Amino acid sequence: MAGHSKWANIQHRKGRQDEKRGRVFSRIAKEITVAAKMGGGDPGFNPRLRMAVDKGKGVNMPADNIDRAIKKGTGELEGVDYVEIRYEGYGIGGAAIIVDCLTDNKTRTVAEVRHAFNKYGGNMGTDGCVSFMFDHIGQFLFAPGTDEDALMEAALEAGAEDVTTNEDGSIEVISGFTEYLSVKEALEKAGFKAEVSEVTMRPQNEVSFSGEDAAKMQKLLDALEDLDDVQDVYTSASIEE
């Protein structure tokens, strides 16, 4: 996303996610289940589970849903055995796309992902073809008007790697992905709550889209995000609204 429109684009993306809230709950429940299966059901000793539970709370996911997902992971309740898989490819104009999935049927998932790429003008590539163009980071975005100096001091003290003020006045804090939780907790303790905070794959370079190409690219991204097995879609495309 271009610096000048980062705040608007983030708000737009949040709005789109809110429209699909039921699907968001389902995806986070999958992540919680997998995390609990891999590292146990206690978030205090399982950073990945703590992150997934935190994500659920961030979208007001009911506590019962979170608890049920943990129990499916630990075997206290019957659940589905999910496998993590990543697909990579290219969209309109060669923009890079990463698609992270949790699935109980890899044959179905790869067919659906490939179909979405092909139908909407993209191309599915080989493993590793675009992931090197992204950095795995913790990202925090604060609303325009946030005290820049105080936030920068708190962020750097918390172990953040970078603090950037965008042209639209929003402030972005970047951490290493392994430091995400500790930075988040330290910032909140200092009185700074991000509008958006997440572990993400950030493109090293962005490709800007507008007009017809932007609409085509958005259709491709929407088609991928709407697949049931897809957890996250990352792209180097910056789509102007």
C-alpha positions in Angstrom: 0.0 0.0 0.0 1.3 3.4 -0.9 2.3 5.6 2.0 0.0 8.4 1.2 -3.1 6.1 1.2 -2.1 3.6 3.8 -4.7 4.6 6.4 -7.5 4.6 3.9 -6.5 1.3 2.5 -6.2 -0.3 5.9 -9.7 1.0 6.9 -11.1 -0.3 3.6 -9.6 -3.7 4.2 -11.0 -3.8 7.7 -14.4 -3.0 6.3 -14.2 -5.8 3.9 -13.2 -8.2 6.6 -16.1 -7.1 8.8 -18.5 -8.0 6.0 -17.1 -11.5 6.1 -17.0 -11.8 9.9 -18.3 -15.3 10.1 -15.6 -16.5 7.7 -13.0 -14.6 9.8 -14.1 -16.4 12.9 -13.8 -19.7 11.0 -10.3 -19.0 9.8 -9.1 -17.9 13.2 -10.6 -21.0 14.8 -8.6 -23.1 12.4 -5.4 -21.2 13.3 -6.1 -21.7 17.0 -6.8 -25.4 16.6 -3.5 -25.9 14.6 -1.5 -23.9 17.1 -2.9 -25.8 20.1 -2.2 -29.1 18.4 1.4 -28.1 17.6 2.3 -26.5 20.9 -0.3 -27.3 23.5 -3.4 -25.6 24.8 -1.8 -23.1 27.2 -1.3 -19.7 25.5 1.2 -18.8 28.2 3.6 -21.5 26.9 2.6 -21.4 23.3 3.4 -18.1 21.5 1.6 -19.1 18.3 -1.5 -20.0 20.2 -1.3 -16.7 22.1 -1.1 -14.8 18.9 -4.0 -16.7 17.4 -6.2 -16.1 20.5 -5.1 -12.4 20.5 -6.3 -12.2 16.8 -9.6 -13.8 17.8 -10.2 -11.3 20.6 -9.2 -8.5 18.3 -12.3 -9.2 16.1 -14.6 -9.9 19.1 -14.6 -13.6 18.6 -16.7 -15.2 21.4 -14.7 -16.8 24.2 -16.7 -20.1 23.7 -15.5 -20.3 20.1 -11.9 -19.8 21.2 -12.1 -22.4 23.9 -13.8 -24.9 21.6 -11.0 -24.4 19.0 -8.3 -25.0 21.6 -10.0 -28.2 22.8 -10.2 -29.5 19.2 -6.4 -28.9 18.9 -5.6 -30.6 22.2 -7.9 -33.6 21.4 -10.5 -32.8 24.1 -13.0 -32.4 21.3 -13.1 -34.1 18.0 -11.7 -32.0 15.2 -10.3 -31.9 11.7 -6.6 -32.6 11.0 -5.4 -29.5 9.1 -2.2 -29.2 7.1 -0.4 -25.8 6.4 0.4 -25.1 2.8 1.6 -22.0 0.9 1.0 -21.2 -2.8 2.8 -18.4 -4.6 2.1 -16.7 -7.9 1.6 -13.6 -9.9 -1.4 -11.3 -10.5 -2.1 -8.6 -13.0 1.1 -6.9 -14.2 3.3 -9.4 -12.5 2.3 -8.4 -8.9 3.5 -11.0 -6.4 0.9 -13.0 -4.4 1.3 -15.4 -1.5 -1.6 -17.5 -0.5 -1.4 -19.3 2.9 -3.9 -22.1 3.5 -5.0 -24.6 6.2 -6.6 -27.6 4.6 -7.7 -31.2 5.2 -7.6 -31.9 1.5 -4.5 -30.6 -0.4 -5.8 -31.9 -3.8 -9.0 -29.8 -3.5 -7.1 -26.7 -2.2 -4.5 -26.6 -5.0 -7.2 -27.0 -7.6 -9.3 -24.2 -6.2 -6.3 -21.8 -5.8 -5.0 -22.6 -9.4 -8.5 -22.1 -10.8 -8.8 -18.6 -9.1 -5.4 -17.6 -10.5 -6.3 -18.7 -14.0 -9.8 -17.3 -14.0 -8.8 -13.8 -13.0 -5.7 -13.2 -15.0 -3.0 -14.5 -12.7 -0.5 -17.3 -12.8 0.3 -19.8 -10.1 4.0 -20.2 -9.7 6.4 -22.6 -8.0 7.4 -22.8 -4.3 9.6 -19.8 -3.4 9.0 -17.9 -6.7 7.9 -14.7 -4.9 8.2 -15.2 -1.1 11.8 -13.8 -1.2 10.2 -10.5 -2.2 8.5 -10.2 1.2 9.6 -9.7 4.8 8.0 -11.6 7.6 7.2 -8.8 10.2 5.1 -7.6 13.0 3.1 -4.5 11.8 1.3 -1.9 13.9 -0.7 1.0 12.4 -1.7 3.9 14.6 -4.3 6.6 13.7 -3.4 10.0 12.4 -3.1 12.3 15.4 -1.1 9.9 17.6 1.7 11.5 19.5 4.6 10.6 17.2 7.5 11.4 19.6 6.0 9.5 22.5 5.1 6.5 20.3 8.5 6.4 18.8 10.2 6.4 22.2 7.9 3.7 23.5 8.3 1.6 20.3 12.1 1.7 20.2 12.2 1.0 23.9 9.9 -2.1 23.3 12.3 -3.5 20.7 10.6 -2.3 17.5 12.8 -2.1 14.4 11.3 0.9 12.7 8.8 3.7 13.1 7.5 5.6 10.1 5.0 8.4 9.7 3.0 8.1 6.5 1.9 11.1 4.3 -1.7 10.6 5.6 -0.5 11.1 9.2 -0.8 7.5 10.3 2.2 6.0 12.1 3.5 2.6 11.3 5.6 0.5 13.7 7.5 -2.5 12.5 9.0 -5.3 14.6 10.5 -8.7 13.9 7.8 -11.3 13.7 9.2 -13.2 16.7 9.1 -9.9 18.8 5.5 -9.1 17.8 3.8 -10.1 21.0 6.3 -8.5 23.3 6.3 -5.2 21.3 2.4 -5.2 21.3 2.2 -5.8 25.0 4.8 -3.1 25.8 3.1 -0.5 23.5 -0.3 -1.2 25.1 1.2 -0.9 28.6 2.6 2.5 27.5 -1.0 3.5 26.4 -0.7 3.0 22.7 -3.3 0.7 21.1 -2.9 0.1 17.4 -5.9 0.3 15.0 -4.4 -2.6 13.2 -1.7 -5.0 14.5 -0.7 -8.3 12.9 2.1 -10.5 11.8 2.2 -10.2 8.1 4.3 -10.6 4.9 5.2 -7.1 3.8 6.4 -6.7 0.2 9.8 -5.1 -0.2 8.5 -3.2 -3.3 5.0 -2.4 -4.3 3.2 -2.3 -7.7 0.6 0.5 -7.9 -2.7 -0.2 -9.6 -5.6 2.1 -10.6 -8.6 2.1 -12.9 -9.3 -1.1 -14.8 -6.2 -2.9 -13.8 -7.0 -2.2 -10.1 -10.5 -3.7 -10.5 -9.0 -6.8 -12.2 -6.4 -7.2 -9.5 -9.0 -6.8 -6.7 -11.2 -9.5 -8.3 -8.3 -11.9 -8.3 -7.5 -11.1 -4.6 -11.2 -11.4 -3.7 -11.5 -14.8 -5.4 -8.5 -16.1 -3.5 -9.6 -14.7 -0.2 -13.1 -16.2 -0.6 -11.8 -19.8 -0.8 -12.7 -21.7 2.4 -9.2 -23.2 2.8 -7.4 -19.8 2.4 -6.2 -18.2 5.7 -4.2 -15.2 4.4 -3.4 -13.5 1.1 -0.4 -11.2 0.8 0.4 -9.2 -2.3 2.8 -6.5 -3.6 -0.1 -4.8 -5.3 -1.1 -1.4 -4.0 -4.6 -0.8 -5.2 -5.9 2.8 -5.3 -9.5 3.2 -4.2 
